[in-house]
């Protein structure tokens, strides 16, 4: 048991010393023990080490570093991978391979990496062009699109301006978008609403005046009708012919004659026709036969 503890302490001291000198740590970085067993089992190797055996009495011998020109990024892997070679006329070496990281390649000027690992190069597309990954080349932006960045896909021209008072004054080209600007043509759009409201107010005023005239005319007609009706209701002044009464004259030697005397009795002004006939009968009796 004491031997196991000494080995563990020694294995912990070795990585610290190696890391201080720039060398990679060797062996297992994390392990676990089992009750009643002198062995330990490695859960993770140091970076750049591959797993040799899962369990054993010595953690340093559970993992070993990758050989030259190989690497691993999996601390539980049993094997290392071969480093990428930056070969070909287009590729150049950016960073050399290490036991824990693969080689980093780059492309020459005017070219770009075709994938994330830069396993091949493609033509770098300038402004006004866009890349074609399948053909590893570029093409000009189609009409109605533009590209203002290097090696970017073309974007469509704007169809409207960001601000409400702006208008498109110039269409875009292959390297720039359509241009917006506040123009004189856009100013009437701001004052259109007040002008329209003014015309509507004038129409409303005309209708109001027309309605008032109509009401005035109707009032005049009603006034005339009332006057006419009042005139019809007034009693008409009528003249009644006063009855002619025959009054007997005193007897004379002259032939009897009738003298018509007209007189008026207030109580008989509104007399009936029957009263008139009665008076006439009385007067007739007074005449001699």
C-alpha positions as CSV (number, residue, x, y, z in Angstrom):
1,X,0.0,0.0,0.0
2,X,2.9,2.4,0.8
3,X,4.4,1.5,-2.6
4,X,1.2,2.6,-4.3
5,X,1.1,5.9,-2.5
6,X,4.8,6.6,-3.4
7,X,4.1,5.9,-7.0
8,X,1.1,8.2,-7.0
9,X,3.1,11.1,-5.5
10,X,5.9,10.5,-7.9
11,X,3.5,10.6,-10.9
12,X,2.1,13.8,-9.7
13,X,5.5,15.5,-9.3
14,X,6.7,14.4,-12.8
15,X,3.9,16.3,-14.8
16,X,4.6,19.5,-12.9
17,X,8.3,19.3,-13.6
18,X,7.8,18.5,-17.3
19,X,5.2,21.3,-17.8
20,X,7.6,23.8,-16.3
21,X,10.3,22.9,-18.9
22,X,7.9,23.1,-21.8
23,X,7.6,19.3,-22.3
24,X,4.2,17.6,-22.4
25,X,3.1,15.6,-19.3
26,X,3.3,11.8,-19.7
27,X,0.9,9.3,-18.4
28,X,-2.6,9.4,-16.9
29,X,-4.0,12.7,-15.7
30,X,-7.1,11.4,-13.9
31,X,-7.7,8.0,-12.5
32,X,-9.8,6.1,-9.9
33,X,-9.1,3.3,-7.4
34,X,-11.0,0.2,-6.4
35,X,-11.4,-1.1,-2.9
36,X,-9.3,-4.2,-2.3
37,X,-7.3,-3.7,-5.6
38,X,-3.8,-2.3,-5.9
39,X,-4.5,-1.2,-9.5
40,X,-5.8,2.2,-10.6
41,X,-7.9,2.8,-13.7
42,X,-7.2,5.8,-16.0
43,X,-10.1,8.0,-16.9
44,X,-8.2,10.6,-18.9
45,X,-4.7,10.8,-20.3
46,X,-2.6,14.0,-20.5
47,X,-3.0,16.0,-23.7
48,X,-0.9,14.4,-26.5
49,X,-1.0,11.0,-24.8
50,X,-2.8,7.9,-25.9
51,X,-4.2,5.2,-23.6
52,X,-2.2,2.0,-23.5
53,X,-4.1,0.0,-20.9
54,X,-7.1,1.1,-18.8
55,X,-5.9,-0.1,-15.4
56,X,-2.5,-0.9,-13.8
57,X,-0.4,-0.2,-10.8
58,X,1.6,2.6,-12.4
59,X,-0.4,5.6,-13.8
60,X,2.6,6.7,-15.8
61,X,2.5,3.5,-17.9
62,X,-1.2,3.7,-18.5
63,X,-0.8,6.4,-21.2
64,X,2.1,7.2,-23.5
65,X,2.8,10.3,-25.7
66,X,2.0,10.2,-29.4
67,X,5.0,9.6,-31.7
68,X,6.4,12.3,-34.0
69,X,4.2,13.4,-36.8
70,X,1.2,12.1,-35.0
71,X,-1.3,13.7,-32.6
72,X,-4.5,13.1,-30.7
73,X,-7.2,15.4,-29.3
74,X,-9.0,12.6,-27.5
75,X,-7.6,11.9,-24.1
76,X,-9.3,8.5,-23.9
77,X,-8.2,7.3,-27.4
78,X,-6.0,4.2,-27.8
79,X,-4.4,5.7,-31.0
80,X,-2.9,8.8,-32.5
81,X,-3.6,10.3,-35.9
82,X,-1.1,11.3,-38.5
83,X,-0.4,15.0,-38.9
84,X,-1.7,16.8,-42.0
85,X,0.8,17.7,-44.6
86,X,0.5,21.2,-46.2
87,X,1.5,20.0,-49.7
88,X,0.7,21.5,-53.0
89,X,1.5,24.8,-54.7
90,X,-1.4,26.6,-53.1
91,X,-1.0,25.5,-49.5
92,X,1.5,26.9,-47.1
93,X,2.4,26.0,-43.5
94,X,0.9,28.2,-40.8
95,X,1.6,26.2,-37.6
96,X,3.4,22.9,-37.3
97,X,1.8,19.8,-35.9
98,X,2.1,18.9,-32.2
99,X,1.2,15.8,-30.2
100,X,-2.1,17.4,-29.1
101,X,-3.0,19.5,-32.2
102,X,-2.9,18.9,-35.9
103,X,-1.0,21.0,-38.5
104,X,-2.5,24.4,-39.5
105,X,-2.3,25.2,-43.2
106,X,-3.0,28.4,-45.1
107,X,-3.3,29.5,-48.7
108,X,-1.2,31.8,-50.7
109,X,-2.2,35.3,-51.5
110,X,-5.3,35.6,-53.8
111,X,-6.6,32.2,-52.5
112,X,-8.7,31.1,-49.6
113,X,-9.1,27.9,-47.6
114,X,-11.9,25.8,-49.1
115,X,-13.0,24.2,-45.8
116,X,-12.5,24.5,-42.0
117,X,-9.3,22.4,-42.1
118,X,-7.9,24.2,-45.1
119,X,-7.4,21.0,-46.9
120,X,-7.6,22.8,-50.2
121,X,-7.6,26.3,-51.6
122,X,-10.1,28.2,-53.7
123,X,-9.9,31.5,-55.6
124,X,-10.6,34.5,-53.4
125,X,-13.5,36.5,-54.7
126,X,-13.2,40.2,-54.6
127,X,-16.0,42.8,-54.3
128,X,-18.7,42.4,-56.9
129,X,-18.2,38.7,-57.1
130,X,-19.3,35.7,-55.1
131,X,-17.7,32.2,-54.5
132,X,-18.9,29.0,-56.1
133,X,-17.9,26.3,-53.7
134,X,-18.6,23.4,-56.1
135,X,-16.4,24.9,-58.8
136,X,-13.9,26.4,-56.4
137,X,-14.1,29.6,-58.4
138,X,-15.9,32.9,-58.4
139,X,-18.6,34.6,-60.5
140,X,-19.9,38.1,-61.0
141,X,-22.9,39.2,-58.9
142,X,-26.1,38.8,-61.0
143,X,-28.1,41.9,-61.9
144,X,-30.0,43.2,-59.0
145,X,-27.4,42.0,-56.4
146,X,-24.2,43.3,-55.0
147,X,-21.2,42.3,-52.8
148,X,-19.3,45.0,-50.9
149,X,-17.1,42.5,-49.0
150,X,-14.3,40.2,-50.1
151,X,-15.3,36.6,-50.6
152,X,-18.9,37.1,-49.6
153,X,-22.2,36.0,-51.3
154,X,-24.1,38.6,-53.3
155,X,-27.0,40.3,-51.6
156,X,-30.1,41.7,-53.4
157,X,-30.6,45.5,-53.8
158,X,-32.9,47.2,-51.4
159,X,-36.5,47.8,-52.7
160,X,-37.4,50.5,-50.1
161,X,-35.6,53.0,-48.0
162,X,-35.1,52.7,-44.3
163,X,-36.6,56.2,-43.5
164,X,-40.2,57.1,-44.6
165,X,-39.2,60.5,-46.1
166,X,-36.5,59.0,-48.4
167,X,-36.7,57.7,-51.9
168,X,-34.4,55.5,-54.0
169,X,-32.6,57.9,-56.2
170,X,-30.1,55.5,-57.8
171,X,-30.1,51.8,-58.4
172,X,-27.2,49.7,-57.0
173,X,-24.4,48.0,-58.9
174,X,-22.2,45.0,-58.4
175,X,-20.4,46.5,-55.4
176,X,-23.0,48.8,-53.8
177,X,-26.6,48.8,-52.8
178,X,-29.3,51.2,-54.2
179,X,-29.0,54.7,-52.8
180,X,-31.7,56.5,-50.8
181,X,-32.0,60.3,-50.4
182,X,-34.6,62.9,-49.4
183,X,-35.7,64.6,-52.6
184,X,-38.1,67.3,-53.7
185,X,-40.5,64.7,-55.0
186,X,-40.8,63.3,-51.5
187,X,-41.7,66.6,-49.9
188,X,-45.3,66.7,-51.3
189,X,-45.9,63.4,-49.6
190,X,-45.5,65.2,-46.3
191,X,-47.9,68.0,-47.2
192,X,-50.4,66.0,-49.1
193,X,-52.5,65.2,-46.1
194,X,-53.0,68.9,-45.0
195,X,-53.9,69.8,-48.7
196,X,-56.4,67.0,-48.9
197,X,-57.9,67.9,-45.6
198,X,-58.3,71.5,-46.8
199,X,-60.2,70.4,-49.9
200,X,-62.4,68.2,-47.7
201,X,-63.1,71.2,-45.4
202,X,-64.1,73.4,-48.4
203,X,-66.6,70.7,-49.5
204,X,-68.1,70.5,-46.0
205,X,-68.5,74.3,-45.9
206,X,-70.3,74.3,-49.2
207,X,-72.7,71.6,-48.0
208,X,-73.3,73.5,-44.8
209,X,-74.1,76.7,-46.6
210,X,-76.5,74.8,-48.9
211,X,-78.2,73.2,-45.9
212,X,-78.7,76.6,-44.2
213,X,-80.1,78.1,-47.4
214,X,-82.6,75.2,-47.7
215,X,-83.7,75.6,-44.1
216,X,-84.1,79.4,-44.6
217,X,-86.3,78.8,-47.7
218,X,-88.4,76.3,-45.8
219,X,-88.9,78.8,-43.0
220,X,-90.0,81.5,-45.5
221,X,-92.5,79.1,-47.0
222,X,-93.9,78.1,-43.6
223,X,-94.2,81.8,-42.7
224,X,-96.2,82.6,-45.9
225,X,-98.5,79.6,-45.3
226,X,-99.2,80.8,-41.7
227,X,-100.0,84.3,-42.9
228,X,-102.4,82.9,-45.6
229,X,-104.2,80.7,-43.1
230,X,-104.6,83.5,-40.7
231,X,-106.2,85.7,-43.4
232,X,-108.7,82.9,-44.3
233,X,-109.8,82.6,-40.7
234,X,-110.7,86.3,-40.2
235,X,-114.6,86.8,-40.5
236,X,-115.6,88.6,-43.7
237,X,-117.5,91.9,-43.2
238,X,-120.8,91.4,-44.8
239,X,-123.6,94.0,-45.3
240,X,-127.2,93.1,-44.6
241,X,-129.9,94.8,-46.5
242,X,-132.1,96.5,-44.1
243,X,-135.8,95.5,-44.7
244,X,-138.1,97.9,-46.3
245,X,-141.1,98.4,-44.2
246,X,-144.4,99.7,-45.6
247,X,-146.0,102.1,-43.1
248,X,-149.6,103.1,-43.7
249,X,-150.2,106.8,-44.2
250,X,-153.0,108.7,-42.7
251,X,-156.2,108.7,-44.8
252,X,-156.4,111.6,-47.2
253,X,-158.5,112.5,-50.1
254,X,-155.7,111.4,-52.4
255,X,-155.6,107.8,-53.6
256,X,-154.3,105.5,-51.0
257,X,-150.8,104.8,-51.5
258,X,-148.1,103.0,-49.7
259,X,-145.1,104.9,-48.3
260,X,-142.1,102.8,-47.9
261,X,-140.1,103.8,-44.9
262,X,-136.9,102.2,-44.1
263,X,-136.0,102.0,-40.5
264,X,-133.7,99.8,-38.5
265,X,-134.3,98.1,-35.2
266,X,-131.1,97.1,-33.3
267,X,-132.8,94.0,-32.0
268,X,-133.7,92.9,-35.5
269,X,-130.2,93.3,-37.1
270,X,-129.6,89.6,-36.9
271,X,-133.2,88.6,-37.2
272,X,-134.3,85.5,-39.1
273,X,-136.2,85.3,-42.3
274,X,-139.3,84.1,-40.5
275,X,-139.5,87.3,-38.5
276,X,-139.2,89.3,-41.7
277,X,-142.1,87.4,-43.2
278,X,-144.2,88.0,-40.1
279,X,-143.7,91.6,-40.3
280,X,-144.7,91.7,-44.0
281,X,-148.0,89.8,-43.2
282,X,-148.8,92.3,-40.5
283,X,-148.2,95.2,-42.8
284,X,-150.4,93.6,-45.5
285,X,-153.3,93.4,-43.2
286,X,-153.2,97.1,-42.6
287,X,-153.8,97.9,-46.2
288,X,-157.3,98.3,-47.4
289,X,-158.7,95.9,-50.0
